[in-house]
Amino acid sequence: MVHANEELAHADRLAKRIVQLGGVPDFAPASLSQRSHAAYDDSLHLKAMIKSNLVAEHVAIESYAQMVALIGDKDPTTRSLFEDILADEQAHAEELADWLGD
């Protein structure tokens, strides 16, 4: 539940930044899953769920790292936001890996 709340906070922070930049955040459920970088997994076993979440965290880490590199020095505010979220995602991945004993 803690990770879910943190992910929700990430979405909120990103939405606020999009608005600050003059955009409109798109949280439409129908298209959100199509735009996701990680696949949805409906595993019923705890270990499988954790492994699936770990894969999703690694996808998020790679995505945010690429965004940080792409932004470079062009937009320090957005870069800082991505770096903060990247650090959270790395912490999530470490915690999930610890749960799996990896």
C-alpha positions in Angstrom: 0.0 0.0 0.0 2.9 2.3 0.7 4.3 1.9 -2.8 0.9 2.5 -4.3 0.5 5.7 -2.4 4.0 6.8 -3.5 3.1 6.0 -7.1 -0.1 8.0 -6.8 2.0 10.9 -5.4 4.3 10.6 -8.4 1.4 10.9 -10.8 0.1 13.9 -8.9 3.5 15.6 -9.1 3.9 14.9 -12.8 0.3 16.1 -13.5 1.1 19.4 -11.7 4.3 19.8 -13.7 2.4 19.2 -16.9 -0.1 21.9 -16.0 2.7 24.3 -15.1 4.1 23.8 -18.5 0.7 24.5 -20.1 -0.3 20.9 -20.9 -3.3 18.8 -19.8 -2.6 15.5 -18.0 -4.3 12.5 -19.5 -5.5 10.0 -16.9 -8.2 8.4 -19.1 -8.3 4.7 -18.0 -9.0 3.5 -21.5 -5.8 4.8 -22.9 -3.6 4.8 -19.8 -2.9 1.1 -20.0 -2.0 1.5 -23.7 0.6 4.2 -22.8 2.1 2.3 -19.9 5.7 1.2 -20.1 5.0 -1.9 -18.1 2.5 -4.7 -18.7 -0.3 -5.3 -16.2 0.1 -8.7 -14.4 -2.8 -10.2 -12.5 -0.8 -12.9 -10.7 -2.5 -14.5 -7.8 0.6 -15.7 -5.9 2.5 -13.3 -3.7 6.0 -14.1 -5.1 4.8 -13.7 -8.7 3.2 -10.4 -7.8 6.4 -9.2 -6.2 8.5 -10.3 -9.2 6.0 -8.6 -11.6 6.2 -5.4 -9.5 10.0 -5.6 -9.5 10.0 -5.8 -13.3 7.7 -2.8 -13.5 10.0 -0.9 -11.1 13.0 -1.7 -13.4 11.0 -0.4 -16.4 10.2 2.8 -14.5 13.8 3.2 -13.5 15.0 2.9 -17.1 12.3 5.2 -18.3 13.0 8.0 -15.8 16.8 7.6 -16.3 16.2 8.1 -20.1 14.0 11.2 -19.4 16.7 12.7 -17.1 19.3 12.2 -19.8 17.0 13.6 -22.5 16.1 16.7 -20.5 19.7 17.4 -19.6 20.1 21.1 -18.6 17.1 22.3 -20.7 14.6 22.2 -17.8 16.2 21.9 -14.4 12.8 21.9 -12.6 11.4 18.9 -14.6 14.8 17.2 -14.4 14.8 17.5 -10.6 11.3 16.1 -10.5 12.3 13.1 -12.6 15.4 12.6 -10.5 13.3 12.6 -7.3 10.9 10.0 -8.7 13.8 8.0 -10.0 15.3 7.8 -6.5 12.0 6.6 -5.2 11.7 3.9 -7.9 15.2 2.7 -7.1 14.3 2.4 -3.4 11.1 0.5 -4.3 13.1 -1.9 -6.5 15.7 -2.5 -3.8 12.9 -3.2 -1.3 11.1 -5.7 -3.6 14.4 -7.4 -4.4 15.1 -7.8 -0.6 11.6 -9.3 -0.2 12.5 -11.9 -2.9 15.9 -12.5 -1.4 17.6 -11.4 -4.6 
